[in-house]
Amino acid sequence: MSEEKGLNPAILDIASLSAAIASRCPSKTAEIVERLSKRGIPDHQIHEIVTTARAVATESWERASGMIDAVLDGDSLESCLSRASTDSDSCCDKADASCCGNAENKTSCC
């Protein structure tokens, strides 16, 4: 039986890059971009990863921010989650409605 290997380090760096962008950590983002370049990942692919991660982070924050504002304006959290789950632009997992995704992308939770 062969020894099981871990993930390719570049894949781990891509996941780390996405997380650094989502957490809005510029120093970690720059560090990982540099590391990906040194691993031979082409610049256009790094740009695509960054663009995708930014889009996901922005959409997630906009949805969360809207819910926070509604709750601050007096709506109950249950009411916000209920509206989000019936919204045609989102699909929420009612068991864990902490994150809603775009129905077009067929993702319910991030």
C-alpha positions, 0 to 999 in steps of 0.5 A, a space after each residue: 500500500 502506498 503512502 498517502 500524500 497531502 495536498 499540493 502546496 500550491 493548492 493550499 496556498 490558493 486556499 490560504 490566499 482566498 482566506 486572506 482576501 476574505 479576512 482583508 489581511 493585505 500583508 498575508 495576501 501579498 505574502 501568499 501571492 509572492 509564494 504562488 509566483 515563486 511556485 511558478 503559478 502564472 500571473 494571470 491565474 493568480 489574478 483570476 484567483 484574487 478576482 474570484 476571492 474578492 467577488 465571493 468576499 464582497 457578496 458575502 459581506 453585502 448579504 451579512 451587512 444587510 442582515 445586520 442592518 435589518 436587525 439593528 433596525 428592529 427586525 428579528 433575526 428569524 424574520 431576516 433569515 426567513 426573508 433570505 430563504 424565500 428570496 429568489 436571488 438566494 438559497 439558504 440552508 435553513 439548518 445553517 442559514 448563517 451564509 446565503 449564496 447566489 441561487 445561480 451558483 447553486 451554493 447554499 453555504 460558504 
